Amino acid sequence: MLLWAGFPGPESQPWHNSAFDTGGNIKQPYFNRLTKVLDRADELGMVAILGLCYHGQDERLWDERAVRHPVDETCGWLLNQEYTNEINKQCNTRYEYEVLQPHRVHELIEQAKDISRWGRRLLVS
C-alpha cells in the first residue's frame, strides 16, 4: 500500500494524491482509511508494507523538512497505534529532493529506524 500516492504516472504527473499536506503533516482522512486497511489486513493475517514516498508527489512538498516530517509522523502514528508494519522507501526513480535520492536516502532510513515507542521499532527497508 502506498501511503504517499495512489497512482503511478509520468514524471510530471498531474494527480495530487498525498496523505500529507505541503508541510508534510498528516491528512487525517488518509490515516482514518489506513486504519481500516491495516486492521482488516491484520484480521486476514496479511502484512501491509507501507511506502512513504512516491515520485510525482514529492515535488508538492515545500522543502526537505517537509519530506522528513512524514517519516516521523507516520512511524510515530504506526507505533502509537501498536501496528507492526514494515515501511519502505524506493529510491531508484527521480525525486525532487536529494534526501530521497540514492546517495542520501540512507538518512531517511536511519531516521525511521531511530523512532521508537515503548522499546518498539518498525521494520524499515
N, C-alpha and C positions, 0 to 999 in steps of 0.2 A: 504494500500500500504506500503510495507516495503521499506524504503529508503536505509537501510544498506545492505541488502542482498535480493536476488531474489529467493532463493531456499533452503528450509529446507533440512536437511540431518543428517547423523550420527555425533556423537561427533567430529570426526576428518574428517570433510567434505573436500573433495579436491577442491571444487568450490571456486573460488575467484571472488566474485561479490559484490563490495562495491562502494558506492558513495563517498568514502573518500580514500585518499592515506594513507600510513603508518604513516604519521604525523597527520592525522585527518583533512586534508584540503579537501575542496570540489573538486570533479572532475566535471568540468563544463558540460560535455556531459550528466551526470545523471540529473543535475539540469535543463538543457535545456529540457530534456524529461519530467521531473517532472512538469515544467511549462505547457507543453501541456496537461498533465493528469489533473492537478489542474484546468486549465482553462475550459477544457471540462466537468469535474465534476461539476464545478460551473454553466456552461450553462444548465446542466441537473438537477440542483437543488440537487445535491448529496454532501455529506460531505465526504471528504477524511481524514482518520486518519493515520498519518504518524508514522511508527515505526522506531526509530532511531538506535536501537541496536539489533543485531541478533546474536545468538550464532553461532560459527563456523567462524565468520568474525572478532570478537573482537581480537582474537589472532594474527591477521595480523597487528595490530597497535603496535607502538613502546613502548608506556608506558601509564600511567594513564593520562598524559596531552593530549596525542593523543586520548584518549577516551572522555575526557571532551571537547576538541576543537570542534568536530562536533555538540555538543549541542549548543554552542554559534553560530557557523557558520550557522547551519540550522535554528535556531529560528530567528536570525538576518535576514537571507535571506527571510524567510517567512513574517516577519513583514515589511521589506523593500519593498517587492512585494505587500504588503497590503492584503495578504491572511489571513484568519481567521481560519485556520485548527486547529484541535487538534493534539497534538503529544502524543505518549505513549511509554512506556518502559516496557517490560516484564522482570521479574527478577526471575522467577521460573524455571530457567534452569542453567546449568553450564556455568559460564563465567570465562575467564582467569583473569580478573582484579576485585579486590574486590569492586571497586566503582560501578560495575554492579551487584553485588550480593545483596540478600535481606537485609542484615544488613547495607548496605551503599548506596543503590540505592536512598534513600531519598535525598542524596546530589545532584544527577543529576536532580531530580525533582525540588528541590529548585532552582538550577542553572537555569533551563529552565524558571521557574516561575518569576525569577528576571529580565529576559531580557524584555525590553520594547522599543517601538518606538512611539513617539508622544502620550504617555499615554496609548498605547495599549499593551496588553499581549496576549499570546496564552493560550488556554486551555491545561492543562497538566495532564495526568493520569499515 
